[in-house]
Amino acid sequence: MSTPRLLLRPPRVFPSSLRPRPHHQQYQHQQPQPQPQLSPPRRSFISTPKTVRAKRRLPYDHQRLYEIIADVDSYVRFLPYCKESRVTRWTDPIPNHSSSSSPPPTSSPPPRRWPAEAYLTTGWGGLEETYTSRIFCVPSLGIVEAISGDARTEIPYPELVRHGLLDPAADAQASQRPGVFKSLVTRWTVEPAEAAVRDDRFQRPWSNVNLSVRYEFVNPLYTAFTSALEDRVVAAMVEAFEKRAESVLKETRSDPGAAR
């Protein structure tokens, strides 16, 4: 009869991280570890000036177009989003300087007054603002500029002096009670088009008309609210001016596609 053999196995060795805990430690209460507090991301709204532009090429003399642009009193009759326009102050009579790019006239035009300040009410995108604008008419550069709020004109100082213009009211107006706009600058510029785009068949001069609107809201939330409308607003203003020119000047374009 054979004797049974005793099989001996080596003891199992566990890594320290996998070793079973003693029985008296297995059910000890575990203290919860504090979780880091994650604050929600903050969305900052910073008020910065925005500029939108539009332009047209029109088959009219630039000086005649300039007269229409400088007629601020008539804005309420044809400009969209303009609910009131009234000139409250005029410049002293000054020489009627023509554009520097046009040939000198044979006789100097008589001195005339230009709008210097206007009371305006505008509204778009559900917002409405009534304010006083400082007007800068600089015929030598083909510029008609309306400024309100704490903005300052960027027209070169020698041209301002040449036309008897200054901007002393900017600081005083900026200290007034703010409205919707922190600053608003509307600049129209009209100049003769290059000879290559003139309509020589009908001896009709062409002009380039540019409109830029630079604005900054007091409340930056308004910027996000109206950003989808800004391009349409400026395009509508230029289109309305084009129709006004056709009505006032009683002229018809020979090539509608060339005016775009």
Contacts in CASP RR format, 6 or more apart in sequence:
PFRMAT RR
TARGET T0000
AUTHOR 0000-0000-0000
METHOD contacts of the structure
MODEL  1
MSTPRLLLRPPRVFPSSLRPRPHHQQYQHQQPQPQPQLSPPRRSFISTPK
TVRAKRRLPYDHQRLYEIIADVDSYVRFLPYCKESRVTRWTDPIPNHSSS
SSPPPTSSPPPRRWPAEAYLTTGWGGLEETYTSRIFCVPSLGIVEAISGD
ARTEIPYPELVRHGLLDPAADAQASQRPGVFKSLVTRWTVEPAEAAVRDD
RFQRPWSNVNLSVRYEFVNPLYTAFTSALEDRVVAAMVEAFEKRAESVLK
ETRSDPGAAR
14 20 0 8 1.000
20 26 0 8 1.000
45 220 0 8 1.000
45 221 0 8 1.000
45 223 0 8 1.000
45 224 0 8 1.000
46 220 0 8 1.000
47 182 0 8 1.000
47 216 0 8 1.000
47 217 0 8 1.000
47 218 0 8 1.000
47 219 0 8 1.000
47 220 0 8 1.000
47 223 0 8 1.000
48 216 0 8 1.000
48 220 0 8 1.000
48 223 0 8 1.000
49 183 0 8 1.000
49 214 0 8 1.000
49 215 0 8 1.000
49 216 0 8 1.000
50 214 0 8 1.000
50 215 0 8 1.000
50 216 0 8 1.000
50 223 0 8 1.000
50 227 0 8 1.000
50 230 0 8 1.000
51 212 0 8 1.000
51 213 0 8 1.000
51 214 0 8 1.000
52 212 0 8 1.000
52 213 0 8 1.000
52 230 0 8 1.000
52 231 0 8 1.000
52 233 0 8 1.000
52 234 0 8 1.000
53 210 0 8 1.000
53 211 0 8 1.000
53 212 0 8 1.000
53 213 0 8 1.000
53 234 0 8 1.000
54 210 0 8 1.000
54 211 0 8 1.000
54 231 0 8 1.000
54 234 0 8 1.000
54 235 0 8 1.000
54 237 0 8 1.000
54 238 0 8 1.000
55 208 0 8 1.000
55 209 0 8 1.000
55 210 0 8 1.000
55 211 0 8 1.000
55 238 0 8 1.000
56 208 0 8 1.000
56 209 0 8 1.000
56 238 0 8 1.000
56 241 0 8 1.000
56 242 0 8 1.000
56 259 0 8 1.000
56 260 0 8 1.000
57 193 0 8 1.000
57 197 0 8 1.000
57 206 0 8 1.000
57 207 0 8 1.000
57 208 0 8 1.000
57 209 0 8 1.000
57 258 0 8 1.000
57 259 0 8 1.000
57 260 0 8 1.000
58 65 0 8 1.000
58 206 0 8 1.000
58 207 0 8 1.000
58 209 0 8 1.000
58 242 0 8 1.000
58 245 0 8 1.000
58 253 0 8 1.000
58 259 0 8 1.000
59 199 0 8 1.000
59 204 0 8 1.000
59 205 0 8 1.000
59 206 0 8 1.000
59 251 0 8 1.000
59 253 0 8 1.000
59 254 0 8 1.000
59 255 0 8 1.000
59 258 0 8 1.000
59 259 0 8 1.000
60 205 0 8 1.000
60 206 0 8 1.000
60 207 0 8 1.000
60 245 0 8 1.000
60 249 0 8 1.000
60 251 0 8 1.000
61 205 0 8 1.000
61 207 0 8 1.000
62 99 0 8 1.000
62 102 0 8 1.000
62 142 0 8 1.000
62 190 0 8 1.000
62 191 0 8 1.000
62 192 0 8 1.000
62 205 0 8 1.000
62 207 0 8 1.000
63 98 0 8 1.000
63 99 0 8 1.000
63 102 0 8 1.000
63 139 0 8 1.000
64 249 0 8 1.000
65 190 0 8 1.000
65 207 0 8 1.000
65 209 0 8 1.000
65 245 0 8 1.000
66 99 0 8 1.000
66 139 0 8 1.000
66 142 0 8 1.000
66 144 0 8 1.000
66 190 0 8 1.000
68 74 0 8 1.000
68 241 0 8 1.000
68 244 0 8 1.000
68 245 0 8 1.000
68 248 0 8 1.000
68 249 0 8 1.000
69 144 0 8 1.000
69 188 0 8 1.000
69 190 0 8 1.000
69 209 0 8 1.000
69 241 0 8 1.000
70 114 0 8 1.000
70 115 0 8 1.000
70 137 0 8 1.000
70 144 0 8 1.000
72 85 0 8 1.000
72 87 0 8 1.000
72 115 0 8 1.000
72 118 0 8 1.000
72 135 0 8 1.000
72 144 0 8 1.000
72 146 0 8 1.000
73 85 0 8 1.000
73 86 0 8 1.000
73 87 0 8 1.000
73 115 0 8 1.000
73 118 0 8 1.000
74 85 0 8 1.000
74 244 0 8 1.000
75 82 0 8 1.000
75 85 0 8 1.000
75 120 0 8 1.000
76 82 0 8 1.000
76 83 0 8 1.000
76 84 0 8 1.000
76 85 0 8 1.000
78 240 0 8 1.000
78 241 0 8 1.000
78 243 0 8 1.000
78 244 0 8 1.000
79 85 0 8 1.000
79 237 0 8 1.000
79 240 0 8 1.000
79 241 0 8 1.000
80 233 0 8 1.000
80 236 0 8 1.000
80 237 0 8 1.000
80 240 0 8 1.000
81 122 0 8 1.000
81 123 0 8 1.000
81 124 0 8 1.000
81 233 0 8 1.000
81 236 0 8 1.000
81 237 0 8 1.000
82 120 0 8 1.000
82 121 0 8 1.000
82 122 0 8 1.000
83 121 0 8 1.000
83 122 0 8 1.000
83 123 0 8 1.000
83 128 0 8 1.000
84 119 0 8 1.000
84 120 0 8 1.000
84 121 0 8 1.000
84 130 0 8 1.000
85 118 0 8 1.000
85 119 0 8 1.000
85 120 0 8 1.000
85 121 0 8 1.000
86 118 0 8 1.000
86 119 0 8 1.000
86 120 0 8 1.000
87 115 0 8 1.000
87 117 0 8 1.000
87 118 0 8 1.000
87 135 0 8 1.000
88 117 0 8 1.000
88 118 0 8 1.000
88 119 0 8 1.000
88 132 0 8 1.000
89 115 0 8 1.000
89 116 0 8 1.000
89 117 0 8 1.000
90 113 0 8 1.000
90 114 0 8 1.000
90 115 0 8 1.000
90 116 0 8 1.000
91 113 0 8 1.000
91 114 0 8 1.000
91 115 0 8 1.000
91 116 0 8 1.000
91 137 0 8 1.000
91 163 0 8 1.000
91 164 0 8 1.000
91 165 0 8 1.000
92 113 0 8 1.000
92 164 0 8 1.000
93 111 0 8 1.000
93 112 0 8 1.000
93 113 0 8 1.000
94 111 0 8 1.000
94 112 0 8 1.000
94 113 0 8 1.000
94 114 0 8 1.000
94 163 0 8 1.000
94 164 0 8 1.000
95 108 0 8 1.000
95 109 0 8 1.000
95 111 0 8 1.000
96 108 0 8 1.000
96 109 0 8 1.000
96 110 0 8 1.000
96 111 0 8 1.000
96 112 0 8 1.000
96 139 0 8 1.000
97 139 0 8 1.000
97 140 0 8 1.000
97 162 0 8 1.000
97 163 0 8 1.000
98 104 0 8 1.000
98 105 0 8 1.000
98 109 0 8 1.000
98 139 0 8 1.000
98 140 0 8 1.000
99 139 0 8 1.000
99 140 0 8 1.000
99 141 0 8 1.000
99 142 0 8 1.000
99 191 0 8 1.000
99 192 0 8 1.000
100 140 0 8 1.000
100 141 0 8 1.000
101 191 0 8 1.000
101 192 0 8 1.000
102 192 0 8 1.000
114 135 0 8 1.000
114 137 0 8 1.000
114 163 0 8 1.000
115 135 0 8 1.000
115 137 0 8 1.000
116 134 0 8 1.000
116 135 0 8 1.000
116 165 0 8 1.000
117 132 0 8 1.000
117 133 0 8 1.000
117 134 0 8 1.000
117 135 0 8 1.000
117 169 0 8 1.000
118 132 0 8 1.000
118 133 0 8 1.000
118 135 0 8 1.000
118 146 0 8 1.000
119 130 0 8 1.000
119 131 0 8 1.000
119 132 0 8 1.000
119 133 0 8 1.000
120 130 0 8 1.000
120 131 0 8 1.000
120 132 0 8 1.000
120 133 0 8 1.000
120 146 0 8 1.000
120 148 0 8 1.000
121 128 0 8 1.000
121 129 0 8 1.000
121 130 0 8 1.000
121 131 0 8 1.000
122 128 0 8 1.000
122 129 0 8 1.000
123 129 0 8 1.000
124 226 0 8 1.000
124 229 0 8 1.000
124 233 0 8 1.000
125 225 0 8 1.000
125 226 0 8 1.000
125 229 0 8 1.000
127 180 0 8 1.000
127 222 0 8 1.000
127 226 0 8 1.000
128 180 0 8 1.000
129 179 0 8 1.000
129 180 0 8 1.000
129 181 0 8 1.000
131 148 0 8 1.000
131 149 0 8 1.000
131 179 0 8 1.000
131 181 0 8 1.000
131 184 0 8 1.000
132 148 0 8 1.000
132 173 0 8 1.000
133 146 0 8 1.000
133 147 0 8 1.000
133 148 0 8 1.000
133 184 0 8 1.000
133 186 0 8 1.000
134 146 0 8 1.000
134 147 0 8 1.000
134 148 0 8 1.000
134 153 0 8 1.000
134 167 0 8 1.000
134 169 0 8 1.000
134 170 0 8 1.000
134 173 0 8 1.000
135 144 0 8 1.000
135 145 0 8 1.000
135 146 0 8 1.000
136 143 0 8 1.000
136 144 0 8 1.000
136 145 0 8 1.000
136 146 0 8 1.000
136 147 0 8 1.000
136 153 0 8 1.000
136 155 0 8 1.000
136 160 0 8 1.000
136 165 0 8 1.000
136 167 0 8 1.000
137 143 0 8 1.000
137 144 0 8 1.000
137 145 0 8 1.000
137 163 0 8 1.000
137 165 0 8 1.000
138 144 0 8 1.000
138 145 0 8 1.000
138 155 0 8 1.000
138 159 0 8 1.000
138 160 0 8 1.000
138 163 0 8 1.000
138 165 0 8 1.000
139 163 0 8 1.000
140 159 0 8 1.000
140 162 0 8 1.000
140 163 0 8 1.000
141 155 0 8 1.000
141 159 0 8 1.000
141 189 0 8 1.000
142 189 0 8 1.000
142 190 0 8 1.000
142 191 0 8 1.000
143 155 0 8 1.000
143 187 0 8 1.000
143 188 0 8 1.000
143 189 0 8 1.000
144 187 0 8 1.000
144 188 0 8 1.000
145 153 0 8 1.000
145 155 0 8 1.000
145 185 0 8 1.000
145 186 0 8 1.000
145 187 0 8 1.000
145 188 0 8 1.000
146 184 0 8 1.000
146 185 0 8 1.000
146 186 0 8 1.000
146 187 0 8 1.000
147 153 0 8 1.000
147 167 0 8 1.000
147 170 0 8 1.000
147 183 0 8 1.000
147 184 0 8 1.000
147 185 0 8 1.000
147 186 0 8 1.000
148 173 0 8 1.000
148 181 0 8 1.000
148 183 0 8 1.000
148 184 0 8 1.000
149 170 0 8 1.000
149 173 0 8 1.000
149 174 0 8 1.000
149 178 0 8 1.000
149 181 0 8 1.000
149 182 0 8 1.000
149 183 0 8 1.000
149 184 0 8 1.000
150 170 0 8 1.000
150 173 0 8 1.000
150 174 0 8 1.000
150 182 0 8 1.000
150 183 0 8 1.000
151 170 0 8 1.000
151 183 0 8 1.000
151 184 0 8 1.000
151 185 0 8 1.000
151 214 0 8 1.000
152 167 0 8 1.000
152 170 0 8 1.000
153 160 0 8 1.000
153 167 0 8 1.000
153 185 0 8 1.000
155 165 0 8 1.000
160 166 0 8 1.000
160 167 0 8 1.000
178 218 0 8 1.000
179 218 0 8 1.000
180 217 0 8 1.000
180 218 0 8 1.000
180 219 0 8 1.000
180 222 0 8 1.000
181 215 0 8 1.000
181 216 0 8 1.000
181 217 0 8 1.000
181 218 0 8 1.000
182 216 0 8 1.000
182 217 0 8 1.000
182 218 0 8 1.000
183 214 0 8 1.000
183 215 0 8 1.000
183 216 0 8 1.000
184 213 0 8 1.000
184 214 0 8 1.000
184 215 0 8 1.000
184 216 0 8 1.000
185 212 0 8 1.000
185 213 0 8 1.000
185 214 0 8 1.000
185 215 0 8 1.000
186 211 0 8 1.000
186 212 0 8 1.000
186 213 0 8 1.000
187 211 0 8 1.000
187 212 0 8 1.000
187 213 0 8 1.000
187 214 0 8 1.000
188 209 0 8 1.000
188 210 0 8 1.000
188 211 0 8 1.000
189 208 0 8 1.000
189 209 0 8 1.000
189 210 0 8 1.000
189 211 0 8 1.000
189 212 0 8 1.000
190 207 0 8 1.000
190 208 0 8 1.000
190 209 0 8 1.000
190 210 0 8 1.000
191 207 0 8 1.000
191 208 0 8 1.000
192 205 0 8 1.000
192 206 0 8 1.000
192 207 0 8 1.000
192 208 0 8 1.000
193 205 0 8 1.000
193 206 0 8 1.000
193 207 0 8 1.000
193 208 0 8 1.000
197 206 0 8 1.000
197 258 0 8 1.000
198 204 0 8 1.000
198 205 0 8 1.000
198 206 0 8 1.000
199 206 0 8 1.000
199 254 0 8 1.000
199 255 0 8 1.000
199 258 0 8 1.000
201 254 0 8 1.000
202 254 0 8 1.000
204 251 0 8 1.000
204 254 0 8 1.000
206 258 0 8 1.000
209 238 0 8 1.000
209 241 0 8 1.000
209 242 0 8 1.000
211 234 0 8 1.000
211 237 0 8 1.000
211 238 0 8 1.000
211 241 0 8 1.000
213 230 0 8 1.000
213 233 0 8 1.000
213 234 0 8 1.000
217 223 0 8 1.000
242 259 0 8 1.000
246 252 0 8 1.000
246 253 0 8 1.000
253 259 0 8 1.000
END
